[in-house]
């Protein structure tokens, strides 16, 4: 399909940095993201309230980025038989969307490599790994002038945080 062709294009950056921006409230965006996961009964747990803030994003690309992170988190949490968690925070006009998994975690020295297009941290696990997904997440969020922050404790799990500017009236 079109998406996989986009993903495999060697010009990984082209489709993801071309943004069609529109304003959307965070709860509305999360509604749409949830629809991308029709059959994850209890695999995603939303912690706390989704802040009712407006962000200016390319909806499809932002949904793709959040979905990629959730896909990974679900995959890695399954081995721990736990739901992955998504939580929100606001700091200095930035919205932080944090996705936490209960996987094996990532060694500190591997974190920077995660966003290399074809790198996979846990090769021995043979899980269809982060690989290209995280590269895309990083490109999308940086195109929005945001930031992808990765925190991980080996053997405890990982948190992927998207930091995005809030649109202020």
C-alpha positions as CSV (number, residue, x, y, z in Angstrom):
1,X,0.0,0.0,0.0
2,X,0.9,3.6,-0.2
3,X,2.0,3.9,3.4
4,X,4.6,1.1,3.1
5,X,5.9,2.7,-0.1
6,X,6.3,5.9,1.8
7,X,8.1,4.1,4.5
8,X,10.4,2.4,2.2
9,X,11.2,5.5,0.1
10,X,14.9,6.2,0.5
11,X,13.9,9.9,0.8
12,X,12.6,9.1,4.3
13,X,12.4,12.8,5.1
14,X,10.3,14.0,2.2
15,X,6.8,12.9,3.1
16,X,7.2,13.6,6.8
17,X,8.4,17.2,6.8
18,X,5.7,18.5,4.4
19,X,3.0,19.5,6.9
20,X,-0.6,20.3,6.3
21,X,-1.3,22.1,9.6
22,X,-4.7,22.5,11.2
23,X,-5.9,23.2,14.7
24,X,-7.3,20.3,16.7
25,X,-7.9,19.8,20.4
26,X,-5.9,17.1,22.1
27,X,-9.0,15.1,23.2
28,X,-10.2,15.0,19.7
29,X,-6.9,13.9,18.3
30,X,-6.7,11.1,20.9
31,X,-10.3,10.0,19.9
32,X,-9.0,9.6,16.3
33,X,-5.9,7.8,17.5
34,X,-8.0,5.4,19.5
35,X,-10.0,4.5,16.4
36,X,-6.8,3.3,14.9
37,X,-6.7,0.6,17.6
38,X,-10.1,-0.9,17.4
39,X,-9.2,-4.2,19.0
40,X,-6.8,-3.3,21.8
41,X,-9.2,-4.1,24.6
42,X,-7.0,-3.2,27.5
43,X,-3.6,-2.8,26.0
44,X,-3.6,1.0,26.2
45,X,-4.3,2.7,29.5
46,X,-4.8,6.5,29.5
47,X,-3.6,7.9,32.8
48,X,-5.2,11.0,34.0
49,X,-7.1,13.5,31.9
50,X,-6.3,14.4,28.3
51,X,-5.7,18.2,28.6
52,X,-8.2,20.2,26.6
53,X,-5.6,22.2,24.7
54,X,-5.4,23.1,21.0
55,X,-2.4,22.1,19.0
56,X,-1.6,23.0,15.5
57,X,-0.5,19.8,13.7
58,X,-0.6,17.8,10.6
59,X,-3.3,15.5,11.9
60,X,-2.5,12.5,9.8
61,X,1.2,12.6,10.4
62,X,0.8,13.3,14.1
63,X,-1.6,10.4,14.4
64,X,0.9,8.2,12.6
65,X,3.6,9.2,15.0
66,X,1.5,8.5,18.1
67,X,0.3,5.3,16.6
68,X,3.9,4.1,15.9
69,X,4.8,4.8,19.5
70,X,1.7,3.0,20.8
71,X,2.3,0.0,18.4
72,X,5.8,-0.4,19.8
73,X,4.7,0.0,23.4
74,X,1.9,-2.6,23.0
75,X,4.4,-5.0,21.5
76,X,7.0,-4.5,24.2
77,X,4.5,-4.5,27.1
78,X,2.9,-7.7,26.0
79,X,5.9,-9.6,27.2
80,X,5.3,-8.1,30.7
81,X,1.6,-8.9,30.4
82,X,0.8,-5.2,31.2
83,X,-1.0,-2.4,29.4
84,X,1.1,0.3,28.0
85,X,0.3,3.8,29.4
86,X,-0.2,7.1,27.8
87,X,-0.2,10.3,29.9
88,X,-0.1,14.0,29.4
89,X,1.5,17.0,31.1
90,X,1.8,20.6,30.4
91,X,5.0,22.6,31.0
92,X,5.8,26.1,29.8
93,X,3.3,26.1,27.0
94,X,4.4,22.7,25.8
95,X,2.3,19.6,25.8
96,X,4.1,16.4,26.7
97,X,2.5,13.2,25.5
98,X,4.3,10.3,27.2
99,X,3.9,6.7,26.2
100,X,5.3,4.2,28.6
101,X,5.9,0.5,27.9
102,X,6.8,-2.3,30.2
103,X,9.3,-3.9,27.9
104,X,12.9,-4.8,28.7
105,X,14.1,-1.2,28.4
106,X,16.9,0.0,26.3
107,X,20.5,0.4,27.3
108,X,21.6,4.0,27.6
109,X,24.1,3.7,24.8
110,X,21.5,2.3,22.5
111,X,19.0,5.2,22.9
112,X,20.6,7.5,20.4
113,X,20.8,4.7,17.8
114,X,17.0,4.1,18.1
115,X,16.2,6.8,15.6
116,X,18.7,5.5,13.0
117,X,16.4,4.3,10.2
118,X,17.2,0.6,10.4
119,X,18.6,0.1,13.8
120,X,17.0,-2.3,16.2
121,X,17.9,-2.3,19.8
122,X,16.9,-5.8,20.8
123,X,18.0,-7.8,17.8
124,X,18.0,-11.0,19.8
125,X,14.4,-10.6,20.7
126,X,13.5,-10.8,17.0
127,X,10.5,-8.6,17.6
128,X,9.7,-6.7,14.5
129,X,11.5,-3.8,16.1
130,X,11.3,-0.1,16.4
131,X,13.4,0.3,13.4
132,X,12.0,2.7,10.9
133,X,9.0,3.6,13.0
134,X,11.0,5.8,15.4
135,X,12.8,7.5,12.7
136,X,9.4,8.6,11.3
137,X,8.2,9.7,14.7
138,X,11.3,11.8,15.2
139,X,11.0,13.4,11.7
140,X,7.3,14.1,12.2
141,X,7.7,15.7,15.6
142,X,10.8,17.7,14.6
143,X,8.9,19.0,11.5
144,X,6.4,20.3,14.0
145,X,9.3,22.0,15.9
146,X,8.7,19.6,18.7
147,X,11.0,17.0,20.3
148,X,11.1,13.3,20.9
149,X,12.5,12.4,24.3
150,X,13.4,8.8,25.1
151,X,13.9,7.6,28.6
152,X,14.6,4.1,29.4
153,X,15.8,1.9,32.3
154,X,17.2,-1.4,31.2
155,X,14.9,-4.2,32.3
156,X,12.2,-1.8,33.5
157,X,10.7,-0.3,30.3
158,X,10.8,2.9,28.3
159,X,9.0,6.2,28.1
160,X,8.8,8.0,24.8
161,X,7.7,11.6,25.1
162,X,6.5,13.9,22.4
163,X,6.9,17.5,23.3
164,X,4.7,19.8,21.3
165,X,3.9,23.5,21.4
166,X,0.4,24.4,22.5
167,X,-1.5,26.9,20.4
168,X,-2.3,29.8,22.6
169,X,-5.3,32.0,21.7
